[in-house]
Amino acid sequence: MNKNLVIVRGGGDIASGTIHRLSKCGFKVIVLEIEKPTVIRRTVSFANAIYENEITIEGVKAVRVNSIEEAKDKLDGNIIPVLVDEYCDSIDRFQPEIVIDGILAKKNLGTNKAIAPIVIGLGPGFIANKDVHAVIETNRGHNLGRVIYDGETEKNTGIPGNIEGYSWERVIRSPGIGVIDTISEIGDIVEKGDCVGYVNDLPVLAPISGVVRGLIKAGIEVTKNFKIGDIDPRGKIDYCFTISDKARAVAGGVLEAILTYRK
């Protein structure tokens, strides 16, 4: 076992809050991703290193690597390696102390507590003290970030978080099947009805006015109604480039769970 080594499955914006927190606290972190991540908030997602080769979020740098050996080299330089390994075949080679499932798939995609001394799941789909050691609540509300050591989180509501009275309305969804081509960029101010991109020849329209907080990578194949972006009605551009309150709350729960099990 490599003490202080953490492997995080998934590098989306919520998982990235945890990755950032643990890195700042002195843990060595490796991110495992799929070949084409469908992250929306790319500017605050370490998964975006898969496309851009590197990304820095609030002073913490991650780079794409292509081998286990390269990942180990980056760790020695206090850089977070992001490795394509959808089925986590590398975990046995790395022998981490901690594994965190941050995919947020709303179901367990194969994580179990036998793969490391401390295994933590984020959100619904995991049962603490059965298939993982602890689960962190990801649903907004009174229990956000709470550590569950026995049982499950709240059920997935399927309802996007409410911002300034907007929930479903702020989500940008694909109007059809095809490849996304974006016009707008994250951080752009748009008005309701503005075209932010196309799926094949179908225009993608801003559902409300505000700032484009998230937008999927151009060139990704999507299905009809697939979430491809979101608009923040608060209009705060800097929110697009900083870790969210939700991600920070979840990160605090992860750190608590790790220290509790160590104790």
C-alpha positions in Angstrom: 0.0 0.0 0.0 1.2 3.5 -0.9 0.2 5.7 2.1 -1.2 9.1 1.1 -1.8 8.0 -2.5 -5.4 8.6 -3.6 -7.0 7.5 -6.8 -10.2 9.3 -7.9 -12.4 7.8 -10.5 -13.8 10.7 -12.5 -12.5 14.3 -12.9 -15.8 16.3 -13.3 -16.4 19.5 -11.4 -17.7 17.9 -8.1 -14.9 15.3 -8.0 -12.4 18.1 -8.9 -13.3 19.9 -5.7 -12.2 16.8 -3.8 -9.1 16.4 -5.9 -8.1 20.0 -5.3 -8.7 19.8 -1.5 -6.7 16.6 -1.0 -3.9 17.8 -3.1 -3.7 21.0 -1.1 -3.7 18.9 2.1 -0.6 16.9 1.0 -2.1 13.8 -0.6 -0.8 12.5 -3.9 -3.8 12.2 -6.2 -4.2 10.3 -9.5 -7.3 10.8 -11.6 -8.7 8.0 -13.8 -11.0 9.0 -16.7 -12.7 7.8 -19.8 -11.4 8.5 -23.3 -14.0 11.2 -24.0 -15.3 12.8 -20.8 -18.6 14.6 -21.1 -17.9 17.2 -18.5 -19.9 20.4 -18.6 -18.0 22.7 -16.3 -14.7 22.1 -18.1 -12.9 25.1 -16.7 -13.1 23.6 -13.2 -12.8 19.9 -14.1 -9.4 18.1 -14.0 -10.9 15.8 -16.6 -10.4 18.5 -19.1 -6.7 17.6 -19.2 -7.7 14.7 -21.4 -8.6 17.3 -24.1 -6.2 20.1 -23.4 -3.2 18.1 -22.1 -3.1 20.2 -18.9 -5.3 22.3 -16.7 -4.7 24.4 -13.6 -7.6 25.0 -11.2 -7.0 27.5 -8.4 -3.3 26.9 -8.4 -3.3 23.1 -8.7 -2.0 21.7 -12.0 -3.0 18.4 -13.7 -1.7 16.9 -16.9 -2.7 14.1 -19.1 -0.4 11.0 -18.9 -0.3 8.0 -21.1 1.2 5.4 -18.8 1.5 4.3 -15.2 5.2 5.2 -15.2 4.5 8.7 -16.5 1.8 9.1 -13.8 4.4 8.2 -11.1 6.9 10.7 -12.4 4.3 13.5 -12.3 3.4 12.7 -8.7 7.0 13.3 -7.7 6.7 16.8 -9.1 3.4 17.5 -7.2 1.4 17.5 -10.4 -1.9 15.6 -10.7 -1.7 12.9 -13.4 -4.9 12.2 -15.4 -4.9 8.8 -17.0 -7.4 7.2 -19.3 -8.4 4.0 -17.5 -12.2 3.5 -17.7 -12.1 0.1 -16.0 -9.5 1.0 -13.3 -7.1 -1.7 -14.4 -4.2 0.4 -13.0 -5.4 0.4 -9.4 -3.6 -2.9 -8.6 -0.4 -1.4 -9.9 -0.7 1.8 -8.0 -1.7 0.1 -4.7 -3.3 3.3 -3.3 -4.3 3.8 0.3 -7.6 5.5 -0.8 -10.0 5.2 -3.7 -12.8 7.7 -4.3 -15.5 7.1 -6.8 -16.4 10.5 -8.1 -18.1 9.6 -11.3 -21.5 10.6 -10.0 -23.2 8.1 -12.3 -26.0 7.7 -9.7 -25.1 4.0 -9.7 -22.1 1.9 -8.7 -20.0 1.1 -11.8 -17.8 -1.5 -10.1 -16.2 0.2 -7.1 -16.0 -2.0 -4.0 -14.2 -1.7 -0.6 -11.8 -4.5 -1.4 -9.8 -2.4 -3.8 -8.2 -0.2 -1.1 -8.0 0.3 2.7 -10.3 3.3 2.4 -13.0 3.5 -0.3 -15.4 6.4 -0.6 -18.3 7.0 -2.9 -19.8 10.3 -3.9 -23.6 10.5 -4.1 -26.3 7.9 -4.8 -25.6 4.4 -5.9 -23.3 3.3 -3.0 -24.1 1.6 0.3 -21.7 2.6 3.1 -20.3 -0.3 5.2 -21.2 -2.7 2.3 -19.7 -1.9 -1.0 -17.7 1.2 0.2 -16.5 2.4 3.6 -18.3 5.7 3.4 -20.6 7.8 1.2 -20.8 11.5 0.9 -24.1 13.3 0.4 -24.1 15.3 -2.8 -27.7 16.5 -2.8 -28.1 20.2 -2.1 -29.7 21.0 1.2 -29.1 20.6 4.9 -27.1 17.4 4.5 -24.8 18.4 1.6 -21.3 17.1 2.3 -22.4 14.9 5.2 -20.5 11.6 5.7 -22.5 8.5 5.9 -20.8 5.5 7.4 -23.7 3.1 7.3 -26.4 3.2 4.6 -27.1 5.4 1.6 -27.4 9.0 0.6 -30.7 10.6 -0.4 -32.2 9.3 -3.6 -31.4 11.0 -6.8 -34.1 13.6 -7.4 -33.2 14.2 -11.1 -33.8 17.9 -10.5 -31.0 20.4 -11.1 -30.0 22.6 -8.2 -32.0 25.8 -7.9 -30.1 29.0 -8.7 -31.9 32.3 -8.4 -35.2 30.5 -8.8 -34.1 28.5 -11.9 -33.7 24.8 -11.9 -34.7 22.9 -15.1 -34.8 26.2 -17.0 -31.0 26.9 -16.7 -29.9 23.5 -18.3 -28.9 23.5 -21.9 -29.9 20.2 -23.6 -29.3 18.8 -27.0 -32.1 19.3 -29.5 -31.3 16.1 -31.3 -28.8 13.4 -32.1 -25.4 14.4 -33.5 -22.1 16.1 -32.9 -22.0 19.3 -30.9 -20.4 22.4 -32.4 -20.2 25.3 -30.0 -20.3 29.0 -30.8 -20.3 30.4 -27.3 -17.5 29.8 -24.7 -17.7 29.3 -21.0 -17.8 32.8 -19.4 -19.8 34.4 -22.2 -22.9 36.5 -21.3 -26.0 35.4 -23.3 -29.6 36.4 -23.6 -32.5 34.0 -23.7 -32.8 32.6 -27.2 -29.3 33.3 -28.3 -27.7 30.5 -30.3 -24.7 28.9 -28.3 -24.0 26.2 -30.8 -25.4 23.5 -33.1 -26.0 19.7 -33.0 -25.5 18.9 -36.6 -27.8 21.5 -38.2 -30.1 22.0 -35.2 -29.4 25.3 -33.2 -28.8 25.1 -29.5 -30.5 28.0 -27.8 -29.9 29.6 -24.4 -32.9 28.7 -22.3 -32.5 31.8 -20.0 -30.3 34.9 -19.8 -27.1 34.8 -17.9 -23.5 33.6 -18.1 -22.5 30.3 -19.8 -21.1 28.5 -16.8 -20.6 25.1 -18.5 -20.5 23.8 -22.0 -19.5 20.4 -23.3 -16.4 20.0 -25.5 -17.1 20.6 -29.2 -16.9 17.4 -31.3 -18.7 15.2 -28.8 -21.5 13.0 -30.0 -24.7 13.5 -28.1 -28.2 12.1 -27.9 -31.4 14.1 -27.8 -32.0 15.9 -24.5 -28.5 15.1 -23.4 -27.2 17.8 -21.0 -24.6 19.9 -22.9 -24.4 23.0 -20.8 -25.8 25.3 -18.2 -26.6 29.0 -17.8 -25.9 30.8 -14.4 -28.5 33.6 -14.0 -26.4 35.3 -11.4 -24.1 36.5 -14.2 -20.9 36.2 -12.1 -18.2 35.4 -14.7 -15.7 34.4 -12.0 -18.0 31.6 -10.8 -17.2 29.9 -14.1 -13.5 29.5 -13.2 -13.7 28.7 -9.5 -14.7 25.6 -7.5 -18.4 25.7 -6.5 -19.7 25.7 -3.0 -21.2 22.3 -3.6 -17.9 20.8 -4.7 -16.1 22.3 -1.6 -18.8 20.9 0.7 -18.4 17.4 -0.7 -14.6 17.7 -0.5 -14.8 18.5 3.2 -16.9 15.4 3.7 -14.3 13.3 1.9 -11.4 14.7 4.0 -13.4 14.0 7.2 -14.1 10.4 6.1 -10.4 9.8 5.4 -9.2 11.2 8.7 -12.0 9.3 10.6 -11.0 5.9 9.1 -7.3 6.6 9.7 -8.1 7.4 13.4 
